[in-house]
Amino acid sequence: MPFDRADLPNSLQLLKIQMTAPVEIQALGRQESASGWASYLEVTQTLGDLWLDEGSAALAQVPSAIVPGAFNYLLNPAHVDADKVQLVEAQRFKLDPRFF
């Protein structure tokens, strides 16, 4: 599926969180990240759906589709430990148009 700039949101948010107690973090997508996984939405969506359905961890660490070597974290709000993850700060930003 080719990249279409029109699919990007107008703004993004960078969220700063803190954990009030230890929380399990499950790594997702490590094997897929080495083989162009970002272009296969059905694969990444399935991984995320399975993680949510299993309820195995409050947080999931996923490789960034934009920045090689960086990670994003997903929160499962239905997980029993989700209340141990608190939002400290939210910062909106727009993608720099020079990227395109």
N, C-alpha and C positions, 0 to 999 in steps of 0.2 A: 504494500500500500504506500503510495508516494506521500511525502510530507506536503501538507497544505497549510499555509500560514493562517488562513481563515479559521482553522480549527483551534487555534490558540486562544486562551482566555484573555480578556483585556488587562487583567492584573492577576498577580499571584500573591500568596502570603507566606512569609517566613514565620514559623511559630517556634517560640522558645518554650520548652517544657522543663519541669523538674519532677523528680520522682520522690514521693514522701517515704517510700519503702522499696526494697528490691523488687524488681519486676522482670519476669522472663522476657527475653527478646529472641525471636525466632528468625533466622536468616532465610530469606526466600530468594529464588532466582539466581543462585550462584552459578549453577551449571549453564543456565540459559544465557547469562550475561556474556559468555565467551563466544556465542554463536549468533549474534545479531538478533537476540530475543526481542529487542525493542520494537521491531517491525512486525511482530506477531502478536497483535492485541488479544487474540483468542487464547493464546498461551498464558500471557500475563494475567488476564482476567480470570482464567481458570485457577491459576495459582492463588490469587487473592481470594477468590470465592471459597476454595478449599480451606485456606487458612482461617477465614471467618467461620465457616461451618464447623470445623474441628474445634475451634475455641482453645487451641493449644497454648497460646501466649497472648498477653495483652498488647505487645508491640511486635511488629515485623520489620526487619531491616531489609530493604530492597535496593538493588543497584540503581543508581541514577541513569535515566535514559539520555540525559543531556551532558553530564559531566563524568568522564571516565574516572574510575577509582573513588567516586563519591557515593554516598548512600542517602536514601530517604527513609523515614520511619512512618509506618502506618499504625494507627491505634484502633483496636477492636473495642468499641464502646460497650459491647455486650459482655466482655470478659469480666470475671469476678475481680480482677486486679486493676481494672480501668480507672477506678477512683484513686489509685495511687499515682496516677499521672496527671499533673496539674499544669494548665496553661499559665505561663508567666507573662508572655508578651506576644503580640501579633503585629507584624509589620507588613503592610501592603507594598508591593513594588511592581513595576512594569518591566517587561523584558526589554533589554536594550535593542533598539532597531538595527544596530550595526551587526547583530548576529545574523541578520537576514539579508 
